Amino acid sequence: MNDIHKKASIKSILENFKLKRKSVHDEDFINIENAKKEWEDAKNIFENVSQPDLVDYAIYKVEAAEQKYIYLLKQYRNNNLT
């Protein structure tokens, strides 16, 4: 496949993705985006924690948020493979 066809294919995939995003799956995307933000916020807390007593909490928060994000991505993928 030449570069033009690859670019056209990627472009159509992205356009399809954008259309899906604005369709019935809006709630799924909102949940996924919220989970990603939660994970990023947890990583930020971990990076900035200054009290030793909070390190374990920060680690737990990062791991929990990461697992939630991964779960939602897998759930979305499994529900949309047709």
N, CA, C and O atoms as a Tinker XYZ file with bonds, in Angstrom:
   328  protein
     1  N      0.853000   -1.171000    0.000000    73     2
     2  CA     0.000000    0.000000    0.000000    64     1     3
     3  C      0.897000    1.231000    0.000000    63     2     4     5
     4  O      1.834000    1.317000    0.794000    81     3
     5  N      0.621000    2.168000   -0.870000    73     3     6
     6  CA     1.478000    3.347000   -0.932000    64     5     7
     7  C      1.079000    4.360000    0.142000    63     6     8     9
     8  O      0.070000    4.202000    0.830000    81     7
     9  N      1.896000    5.397000    0.263000    73     7    10
    10  CA     1.702000    6.393000    1.320000    64     9    11
    11  C      0.354000    7.104000    1.209000    63    10    12    13
    12  O     -0.274000    7.401000    2.226000    81    11
    13  N     -0.087000    7.374000    0.001000    73    11    14
    14  CA    -1.358000    8.076000   -0.187000    64    13    15
    15  C     -2.508000    7.227000    0.336000    63    14    16    17
    16  O     -3.398000    7.735000    1.018000    81    15
    17  N     -2.491000    5.931000    0.015000    73    15    18
    18  CA    -3.550000    5.052000    0.497000    64    17    19
    19  C     -3.491000    4.889000    2.010000    63    18    20    21
    20  O     -4.530000    4.818000    2.665000    81    19
    21  N     -2.285000    4.831000    2.572000    73    19    22
    22  CA    -2.141000    4.718000    4.025000    64    21    23
    23  C     -2.705000    5.955000    4.705000    63    22    24    25
    24  O     -3.428000    5.848000    5.695000    81    23
    25  N     -2.372000    7.141000    4.171000    73    23    26
    26  CA    -2.868000    8.381000    4.751000    64    25    27
    27  C     -4.384000    8.465000    4.630000    63    26    28    29
    28  O     -5.058000    8.903000    5.563000    81    27
    29  N     -4.924000    8.048000    3.488000    73    27    30
    30  CA    -6.369000    8.065000    3.300000    64    29    31
    31  C     -7.046000    7.093000    4.263000    63    30    32    33
    32  O     -8.108000    7.392000    4.810000    81    31
    33  N     -6.432000    5.941000    4.466000    73    31    34
    34  CA    -6.992000    4.952000    5.373000    64    33    35
    35  C     -6.980000    5.461000    6.809000    63    34    36    37
    36  O     -7.969000    5.326000    7.529000    81    35
    37  N     -5.866000    6.043000    7.219000    73    35    38
    38  CA    -5.758000    6.588000    8.567000    64    37    39
    39  C     -6.766000    7.726000    8.743000    63    38    40    41
    40  O     -7.407000    7.842000    9.787000    81    39
    41  N     -6.895000    8.553000    7.724000    73    39    42
    42  CA    -7.830000    9.670000    7.796000    64    41    43
    43  C     -9.263000    9.168000    7.942000    63    42    44    45
    44  O    -10.036000    9.723000    8.723000    81    43
    45  N     -9.618000    8.133000    7.206000    73    43    46
    46  CA   -10.978000    7.603000    7.310000    64    45    47
    47  C    -11.220000    6.961000    8.669000    63    46    48    49
    48  O    -12.320000    7.057000    9.214000    81    47
    49  N    -10.208000    6.313000    9.217000    73    47    50
    50  CA   -10.340000    5.730000   10.555000    64    49    51
    51  C    -10.563000    6.829000   11.583000    63    50    52    53
    52  O    -11.430000    6.708000   12.449000    81    51
    53  N     -9.780000    7.904000   11.487000    73    51    54
    54  CA    -9.930000    9.013000   12.424000    64    53    55
    55  C    -11.293000    9.686000   12.281000    63    54    56    57
    56  O    -11.912000   10.049000   13.281000    81    55
    57  N    -11.761000    9.853000   11.048000    73    55    58
    58  CA   -13.076000   10.447000   10.836000    64    57    59
    59  C    -14.172000    9.556000   11.414000    63    58    60    61
    60  O    -15.121000   10.044000   12.028000    81    59
    61  N    -14.034000    8.249000   11.215000    73    59    62
    62  CA   -14.986000    7.303000   11.777000    64    61    63
    63  C    -14.965000    7.371000   13.303000    63    62    64    65
    64  O    -16.011000    7.340000   13.950000    81    63
    65  N    -13.770000    7.463000   13.864000    73    63    66
    66  CA   -13.606000    7.581000   15.313000    64    65    67
    67  C    -14.317000    8.835000   15.815000    63    66    68    69
    68  O    -15.018000    8.788000   16.825000    81    67
    69  N    -14.140000    9.957000   15.114000    73    67    70
    70  CA   -14.778000   11.207000   15.519000    64    69    71
    71  C    -16.295000   11.097000   15.430000    63    70    72    73
    72  O    -17.011000   11.592000   16.301000    81    71
    73  N    -16.781000   10.449000   14.379000    73    71    74
    74  CA   -18.223000   10.277000   14.252000    64    73    75
    75  C    -18.770000    9.410000   15.372000    63    74    76    77
    76  O    -19.809000    9.723000   15.953000    81    75
    77  N    -18.073000    8.321000   15.678000    73    75    78
    78  CA   -18.508000    7.462000   16.773000    64    77    79
    79  C    -18.512000    8.231000   18.081000    63    78    80    81
    80  O    -19.396000    8.064000   18.921000    81    79
    81  N    -17.510000    9.073000   18.233000    73    79    82
    82  CA   -17.389000    9.825000   19.477000    64    81    83
    83  C    -18.601000   10.716000   19.694000    63    82    84    85
    84  O    -19.027000   10.919000   20.831000    81    83
    85  N    -19.153000   11.243000   18.623000    73    83    86
    86  CA   -20.294000   12.142000   18.731000    64    85    87
    87  C    -21.618000   11.389000   18.706000    63    86    88    89
    88  O    -22.677000   12.014000   18.758000    81    87
    89  N    -21.584000   10.083000   18.629000    73    87    90
    90  CA   -22.814000    9.312000   18.551000    64    89    91
    91  C    -23.195000    8.763000   19.910000    63    90    92    93
    92  O    -23.002000    9.415000   20.936000    81    91
    93  N    -23.729000    7.577000   19.905000    73    91    94
    94  CA   -24.239000    6.930000   21.104000    64    93    95
    95  C    -23.162000    6.743000   22.164000    63    94    96    97
    96  O    -23.483000    6.623000   23.346000    81    95
    97  N    -21.918000    6.715000   21.778000    73    95    98
    98  CA   -20.830000    6.393000   22.688000    64    97    99
    99  C    -20.294000    7.599000   23.459000    63    98   100   101
   100  O    -19.261000    7.500000   24.121000    81    99
   101  N    -20.986000    8.734000   23.379000    73    99   102
   102  CA   -20.514000    9.924000   24.087000    64   101   103
   103  C    -20.283000    9.658000   25.567000    63   102   104   105
   104  O    -19.280000   10.098000   26.128000    81   103
   105  N    -21.192000    8.950000   26.193000    73   103   106
   106  CA   -21.052000    8.659000   27.626000    64   105   107
   107  C    -19.814000    7.801000   27.889000    63   106   108   109
   108  O    -19.101000    8.018000   28.869000    81   107
   109  N    -19.560000    6.831000   27.017000    73   107   110
   110  CA   -18.363000    5.996000   27.166000    64   109   111
   111  C    -17.104000    6.846000   27.093000    63   110   112   113
   112  O    -16.197000    6.695000   27.912000    81   111
   113  N    -17.051000    7.738000   26.112000    73   111   114
   114  CA   -15.870000    8.587000   25.957000    64   113   115
   115  C    -15.706000    9.532000   27.133000    63   114   116   117
   116  O    -14.587000    9.782000   27.580000    81   115
   117  N    -16.802000   10.051000   27.629000    73   115   118
   118  CA   -16.729000   10.941000   28.793000    64   117   119
   119  C    -16.179000   10.175000   29.987000    63   118   120   121
   120  O    -15.331000   10.690000   30.716000    81   119
   121  N    -16.653000    8.945000   30.194000    73   119   122
   122  CA   -16.159000    8.121000   31.300000    64   121   123
   123  C    -14.673000    7.815000   31.139000    63   122   124   125
   124  O    -13.913000    7.870000   32.106000    81   123
   125  N    -14.266000    7.493000   29.920000    73   123   126
   126  CA   -12.858000    7.187000   29.662000    64   125   127
   127  C    -11.996000    8.429000   29.885000    63   126   128   129
   128  O    -10.941000    8.351000   30.514000    81   127
   129  N    -12.442000    9.563000   29.374000    73   127   130
   130  CA   -11.680000   10.799000   29.555000    64   129   131
   131  C    -11.597000   11.186000   31.033000    63   130   132   133
   132  O    -10.555000   11.646000   31.498000    81   131
   133  N    -12.689000   11.001000   31.766000    73   131   134
   134  CA   -12.674000   11.300000   33.202000    64   133   135
   135  C    -11.717000   10.377000   33.945000    63   134   136   137
   136  O    -11.002000   10.810000   34.848000    81   135
   137  N    -11.708000    9.104000   33.561000    73   135   138
   138  CA   -10.794000    8.151000   34.200000    64   137   139
   139  C     -9.343000    8.504000   33.895000    63   138   140   141
   140  O     -8.480000    8.390000   34.766000    81   139
   141  N     -9.071000    8.930000   32.670000    73   139   142
   142  CA    -7.716000    9.340000   32.318000    64   141   143
   143  C     -7.296000   10.557000   33.129000    63   142   144   145
   144  O     -6.168000   10.621000   33.619000    81   143
   145  N     -8.198000   11.522000   33.272000    73   143   146
   146  CA    -7.898000   12.718000   34.079000    64   145   147
   147  C     -7.673000   12.325000   35.531000    63   146   148   149
   148  O     -6.762000   12.842000   36.178000    81   147
   149  N     -8.480000   11.428000   36.043000    73   147   150
   150  CA    -8.315000   10.958000   37.420000    64   149   151
   151  C     -6.939000   10.320000   37.605000    63   150   152   153
   152  O     -6.279000   10.540000   38.620000    81   151
   153  N     -6.515000    9.534000   36.625000    73   151   154
   154  CA    -5.200000    8.886000   36.670000    64   153   155
   155  C     -4.080000    9.932000   36.637000    63   154   156   157
   156  O     -3.120000    9.853000   37.404000    81   155
   157  N     -4.217000   10.911000   35.738000    73   155   158
   158  CA    -3.211000   11.972000   35.648000    64   157   159
   159  C     -3.150000   12.782000   36.947000    63   158   160   161
   160  O     -2.066000   13.141000   37.407000    81   159
   161  N     -4.305000   13.065000   37.531000    73   159   162
   162  CA    -4.341000   13.789000   38.805000    64   161   163
   163  C     -3.674000   12.979000   39.911000    63   162   164   165
   164  O     -2.947000   13.529000   40.738000    81   163
   165  N     -3.922000   11.679000   39.922000    73   163   166
   166  CA    -3.309000   10.814000   40.936000    64   165   167
   167  C     -1.794000   10.782000   40.777000    63   166   168   169
   168  O     -1.063000   10.803000   41.767000    81   167
   169  N     -1.319000   10.731000   39.525000    73   167   170
   170  CA     0.132000   10.758000   39.291000    64   169   171
   171  C      0.727000   12.078000   39.768000    63   170   172   173
   172  O      1.830000   12.111000   40.314000    81   171
   173  N     -0.007000   13.154000   39.561000    73   171   174
   174  CA     0.452000   14.461000   40.008000    64   173   175
   175  C      0.539000   14.509000   41.536000    63   174   176   177
   176  O      1.498000   15.050000   42.086000    81   175
   177  N     -0.449000   13.952000   42.211000    73   175   178
   178  CA    -0.412000   13.891000   43.680000    64   177   179
   179  C      0.813000   13.103000   44.126000    63   178   180   181
   180  O      1.538000   13.524000   45.027000    81   179
   181  N      1.039000   11.952000   43.485000    73   179   182
   182  CA     2.188000   11.127000   43.856000    64   181   183
   183  C      3.504000   11.886000   43.678000    63   182   184   185
   184  O      4.380000   11.838000   44.541000    81   183
   185  N      3.628000   12.576000   42.565000    73   183   186
   186  CA     4.862000   13.302000   42.276000    64   185   187
   187  C      5.102000   14.460000   43.238000    63   186   188   189
   188  O      6.237000   14.901000   43.419000    81   187
   189  N      4.035000   14.947000   43.849000    73   187   190
   190  CA     4.166000   16.131000   44.701000    64   189   191
   191  C      3.938000   15.857000   46.185000    63   190   192   193
   192  O      3.946000   16.782000   46.997000    81   191
   193  N      3.737000   14.596000   46.539000    73   191   194
   194  CA     3.506000   14.286000   47.946000    64   193   195
   195  C      4.782000   14.575000   48.737000    63   194   196   197
   196  O      5.884000   14.197000   48.339000    81   195
   197  N      4.599000   15.254000   49.863000    73   195   198
   198  CA     5.767000   15.620000   50.665000    64   197   199
   199  C      5.774000   14.944000   52.038000    63   198   200   201
   200  O      6.794000   14.927000   52.726000    81   199
   201  N      4.650000   14.402000   52.416000    73   199   202
   202  CA     4.575000   13.730000   53.713000    64   201   203
   203  C      4.737000   12.228000   53.526000    63   202   204   205
   204  O      3.994000   11.614000   52.760000    81   203
   205  N      5.693000   11.637000   54.213000    73   203   206
   206  CA     5.935000   10.191000   54.071000    64   205   207
   207  C      4.693000    9.337000   54.344000    63   206   208   209
   208  O      4.521000    8.275000   53.746000    81   207
   209  N      3.839000    9.800000   55.241000    73   207   210
   210  CA     2.628000    9.041000   55.565000    64   209   211
   211  C      1.652000    8.964000   54.394000    63   210   212   213
   212  O      0.781000    8.094000   54.368000    81   211
   213  N      1.791000    9.855000   53.440000    73   211   214
   214  CA     0.868000    9.880000   52.301000    64   213   215
   215  C      1.397000    9.154000   51.069000    63   214   216   217
   216  O      0.681000    9.041000   50.074000    81   215
   217  N      2.608000    8.669000   51.111000    73   215   218
   218  CA     3.192000    7.994000   49.954000    64   217   219
   219  C      2.395000    6.748000   49.583000    63   218   220   221
   220  O      2.080000    6.539000   48.412000    81   219
   221  N      2.065000    5.917000   50.576000    73   219   222
   222  CA     1.282000    4.709000   50.299000    64   221   223
   223  C     -0.070000    5.050000   49.702000    63   222   224   225
   224  O     -0.527000    4.394000   48.766000    81   223
   225  N     -0.711000    6.078000   50.245000    73   223   226
   226  CA    -2.001000    6.519000   49.716000    64   225   227
   227  C     -1.865000    6.950000   48.256000    63   226   228   229
   228  O     -2.686000    6.588000   47.414000    81   227
   229  N     -0.825000    7.721000   47.968000    73   227   230
   230  CA    -0.618000    8.214000   46.608000    64   229   231
   231  C     -0.371000    7.067000   45.635000    63   230   232   233
   232  O     -0.884000    7.071000   44.516000    81   231
   233  N      0.418000    6.087000   46.069000    73   231   234
   234  CA     0.679000    4.918000   45.213000    64   233   235
   235  C     -0.618000    4.163000   44.944000    63   234   236   237
   236  O     -0.905000    3.803000   43.802000    81   235
   237  N     -1.393000    3.927000   45.982000    73   235   238
   238  CA    -2.673000    3.225000   45.831000    64   237   239
   239  C     -3.574000    3.980000   44.860000    63   238   240   241
   240  O     -4.197000    3.376000   43.987000    81   239
   241  N     -3.643000    5.296000   45.014000    73   239   242
   242  CA    -4.503000    6.120000   44.170000    64   241   243
   243  C     -4.087000    6.023000   42.696000    63   242   244   245
   244  O     -4.942000    5.918000   41.817000    81   243
   245  N     -2.783000    6.059000   42.428000    73   243   246
   246  CA    -2.286000    5.953000   41.048000    64   245   247
   247  C     -2.644000    4.595000   40.461000    63   246   248   249
   248  O     -3.156000    4.512000   39.345000    81   247
   249  N     -2.375000    3.535000   41.212000    73   247   250
   250  CA    -2.646000    2.187000   40.709000    64   249   251
   251  C     -4.136000    1.955000   40.486000    63   250   252   253
   252  O     -4.524000    1.346000   39.489000    81   251
   253  N     -4.967000    2.429000   41.394000    73   251   254
   254  CA    -6.416000    2.259000   41.247000    64   253   255
   255  C     -6.939000    3.023000   40.038000    63   254   256   257
   256  O     -7.745000    2.500000   39.268000    81   255
   257  N     -6.482000    4.258000   39.874000    73   255   258
   258  CA    -6.937000    5.069000   38.752000    64   257   259
   259  C     -6.472000    4.477000   37.419000    63   258   260   261
   260  O     -7.214000    4.492000   36.437000    81   259
   261  N     -5.248000    3.959000   37.389000    73   259   262
   262  CA    -4.732000    3.332000   36.172000    64   261   263
   263  C     -5.558000    2.102000   35.801000    63   262   264   265
   264  O     -5.901000    1.912000   34.634000    81   263
   265  N     -5.872000    1.280000   36.777000    73   263   266
   266  CA    -6.665000    0.074000   36.516000    64   265   267
   267  C     -8.073000    0.417000   36.037000    63   266   268   269
   268  O     -8.624000   -0.265000   35.173000    81   267
   269  N     -8.644000    1.464000   36.595000    73   267   270
   270  CA    -9.971000    1.906000   36.155000    64   269   271
   271  C     -9.926000    2.346000   34.695000    63   270   272   273
   272  O    -10.800000    1.985000   33.907000    81   271
   273  N     -8.916000    3.120000   34.339000    73   271   274
   274  CA    -8.757000    3.601000   32.969000    64   273   275
   275  C     -8.583000    2.430000   32.001000    63   274   276   277
   276  O     -9.226000    2.388000   30.953000    81   275
   277  N     -7.723000    1.493000   32.348000    73   275   278
   278  CA    -7.493000    0.319000   31.503000    64   277   279
   279  C     -8.774000   -0.500000   31.359000    63   278   280   281
   280  O     -9.108000   -0.949000   30.263000    81   279
   281  N     -9.479000   -0.689000   32.449000    73   279   282
   282  CA   -10.739000   -1.439000   32.418000    64   281   283
   283  C    -11.736000   -0.792000   31.462000    63   282   284   285
   284  O    -12.342000   -1.480000   30.641000    81   283
   285  N    -11.910000    0.522000   31.559000    73   283   286
   286  CA   -12.869000    1.208000   30.693000    64   285   287
   287  C    -12.462000    1.132000   29.229000    63   286   288   289
   288  O    -13.316000    0.979000   28.356000    81   287
   289  N    -11.164000    1.238000   28.952000    73   287   290
   290  CA   -10.706000    1.098000   27.566000    64   289   291
   291  C    -10.991000   -0.297000   27.028000    63   290   292   293
   292  O    -11.467000   -0.442000   25.902000    81   291
   293  N    -10.703000   -1.328000   27.825000    73   291   294
   294  CA   -10.964000   -2.708000   27.399000    64   293   295
   295  C    -12.453000   -2.942000   27.207000    63   294   296   297
   296  O    -12.873000   -3.577000   26.240000    81   295
   297  N    -13.244000   -2.427000   28.131000    73   295   298
   298  CA   -14.694000   -2.596000   28.031000    64   297   299
   299  C    -15.221000   -1.934000   26.761000    63   298   300   301
   300  O    -16.055000   -2.507000   26.060000    81   299
   301  N    -14.741000   -0.745000   26.469000    73   299   302
   302  CA   -15.160000   -0.055000   25.260000    64   301   303
   303  C    -14.760000   -0.850000   24.016000    63   302   304   305
   304  O    -15.559000   -1.037000   23.098000    81   303
   305  N    -13.507000   -1.313000   24.004000    73   303   306
   306  CA   -13.027000   -2.073000   22.853000    64   305   307
   307  C    -13.837000   -3.348000   22.653000    63   306   308   309
   308  O    -14.218000   -3.668000   21.527000    81   307
   309  N    -14.102000   -4.073000   23.726000    73   307   310
   310  CA   -14.864000   -5.319000   23.627000    64   309   311
   311  C    -16.295000   -5.075000   23.176000    63   310   312   313
   312  O    -16.864000   -5.898000   22.457000    81   311
   313  N    -16.881000   -3.968000   23.583000    73   311   314
   314  CA   -18.265000   -3.664000   23.204000    64   313   315
   315  C    -18.380000   -3.144000   21.778000    63   314   316   317
   316  O    -19.470000   -3.146000   21.205000    81   315
   317  N    -17.270000   -2.699000   21.199000    73   315   318
   318  CA   -17.328000   -2.084000   19.875000    64   317   319
   319  C    -16.605000   -2.873000   18.805000    63   318   320   321
   320  O    -16.404000   -2.368000   17.700000    81   319
   321  N    -16.213000   -4.092000   19.100000    73   319   322
   322  CA   -15.606000   -4.945000   18.074000    64   321   323
   323  C    -16.732000   -5.694000   17.360000    63   322   324   325
   324  O    -17.266000   -6.684000   17.860000    81   323
   325  N    -17.065000   -5.196000   16.202000    73   323   326
   326  CA   -18.100000   -5.865000   15.403000    64   325   327
   327  C    -17.701000   -5.891000   13.958000    63   326   328
   328  O    -18.441000   -6.412000   13.123000    81   327
